[in-house]
Amino acid sequence: MSANLITKQQAAEMIGGEKPVSVSFINQLLARRKLPKVRLSYKVCRIPRAAVEAFIASRTEIAK
């Protein structure tokens, strides 16, 4: 299960691609409930990798 959970920094790198977005942008997405989070302790939270991939897919245009 832990292999499917990533940190905020890793999520920022995945969403941004070559130009990573900031961790504060990830925090905004979590606060707006655009991305789900899994709280592991009081301060530690992780994001499911599948949710980040779905977020990217929903905002990616497929060129034909």
BALOBA-1460 file (C-alpha; in Angstrom, 3 decimals):
// residues 64
<rec num="1" residu="m" x="0.000" y="0.000" z="0.000"/>
<rec num="2" residu="s" x="2.776" y="2.445" z="0.851"/>
<rec num="3" residu="a" x="4.216" y="2.078" z="-2.674"/>
<rec num="4" residu="n" x="1.000" y="3.600" z="-4.003"/>
<rec num="5" residu="l" x="1.220" y="6.627" z="-1.710"/>
<rec num="6" residu="i" x="3.452" y="9.548" z="-2.667"/>
<rec num="7" residu="t" x="4.595" y="12.734" z="-0.957"/>
<rec num="8" residu="k" x="3.458" y="16.231" z="-1.841"/>
<rec num="9" residu="q" x="6.809" y="16.895" z="-3.518"/>
<rec num="10" residu="q" x="6.496" y="13.796" z="-5.698"/>
<rec num="11" residu="a" x="2.939" y="14.802" z="-6.631"/>
<rec num="12" residu="a" x="4.188" y="18.268" z="-7.599"/>
<rec num="13" residu="e" x="6.840" y="16.712" z="-9.841"/>
<rec num="14" residu="m" x="4.296" y="14.391" z="-11.475"/>
<rec num="15" residu="i" x="1.738" y="17.127" z="-12.131"/>
<rec num="16" residu="g" x="4.258" y="19.647" z="-13.410"/>
<rec num="17" residu="g" x="6.200" y="17.287" z="-15.659"/>
<rec num="18" residu="e" x="9.363" y="19.031" z="-16.843"/>
<rec num="19" residu="k" x="8.460" y="22.166" z="-14.891"/>
<rec num="20" residu="p" x="7.279" y="21.014" z="-11.439"/>
<rec num="21" residu="v" x="4.556" y="22.957" z="-9.688"/>
<rec num="22" residu="s" x="5.036" y="24.144" z="-6.112"/>
<rec num="23" residu="v" x="4.083" y="22.208" z="-3.018"/>
<rec num="24" residu="s" x="1.776" y="25.085" z="-2.071"/>
<rec num="25" residu="f" x="-0.228" y="24.353" z="-5.253"/>
<rec num="26" residu="i" x="-0.587" y="20.754" z="-4.079"/>
<rec num="27" residu="n" x="-1.721" y="22.054" z="-0.685"/>
<rec num="28" residu="q" x="-4.369" y="24.156" z="-2.453"/>
<rec num="29" residu="l" x="-5.605" y="21.120" z="-4.390"/>
<rec num="30" residu="l" x="-5.818" y="19.135" z="-1.150"/>
<rec num="31" residu="a" x="-7.674" y="21.954" z="0.617"/>
<rec num="32" residu="r" x="-10.157" y="22.257" z="-2.260"/>
<rec num="33" residu="r" x="-10.553" y="18.456" z="-2.255"/>
<rec num="34" residu="k" x="-9.423" y="18.158" z="-5.857"/>
<rec num="35" residu="l" x="-6.961" y="15.496" z="-4.669"/>
<rec num="36" residu="p" x="-7.599" y="13.001" z="-1.867"/>
<rec num="37" residu="k" x="-5.130" y="12.572" z="0.967"/>
<rec num="38" residu="v" x="-4.264" y="9.820" z="3.398"/>
<rec num="39" residu="r" x="-3.208" y="11.036" z="6.809"/>
<rec num="40" residu="l" x="-0.576" y="8.749" z="8.339"/>
<rec num="41" residu="s" x="0.004" y="10.786" z="11.492"/>
<rec num="42" residu="y" x="-0.612" y="14.266" z="12.840"/>
<rec num="43" residu="k" x="1.800" y="15.918" z="10.395"/>
<rec num="44" residu="v" x="2.351" y="13.295" z="7.709"/>
<rec num="45" residu="c" x="-0.044" y="12.987" z="4.802"/>
<rec num="46" residu="r" x="0.366" y="11.158" z="1.508"/>
<rec num="47" residu="i" x="-1.477" y="11.249" z="-1.792"/>
<rec num="48" residu="p" x="-2.542" y="8.138" z="-3.732"/>
<rec num="49" residu="r" x="-0.557" y="7.829" z="-6.973"/>
<rec num="50" residu="a" x="-3.674" y="6.753" z="-8.898"/>
<rec num="51" residu="a" x="-5.471" y="9.961" z="-7.856"/>
<rec num="52" residu="v" x="-2.611" y="12.106" z="-9.177"/>
<rec num="53" residu="e" x="-2.578" y="10.161" z="-12.452"/>
<rec num="54" residu="a" x="-6.363" y="10.604" z="-12.763"/>
<rec num="55" residu="f" x="-5.995" y="14.342" z="-12.052"/>
<rec num="56" residu="i" x="-3.378" y="14.649" z="-14.801"/>
<rec num="57" residu="a" x="-5.472" y="12.612" z="-17.249"/>
<rec num="58" residu="s" x="-8.552" y="14.736" z="-16.631"/>
<rec num="59" residu="r" x="-6.634" y="17.897" z="-17.503"/>
<rec num="60" residu="t" x="-4.576" y="16.611" z="-20.416"/>
<rec num="61" residu="e" x="-5.712" y="17.211" z="-23.942"/>
<rec num="62" residu="i" x="-5.215" y="14.342" z="-26.319"/>
<rec num="63" residu="a" x="-3.867" y="15.602" z="-29.619"/>
<rec num="64" residu="k" x="-5.270" y="13.831" z="-32.664"/>
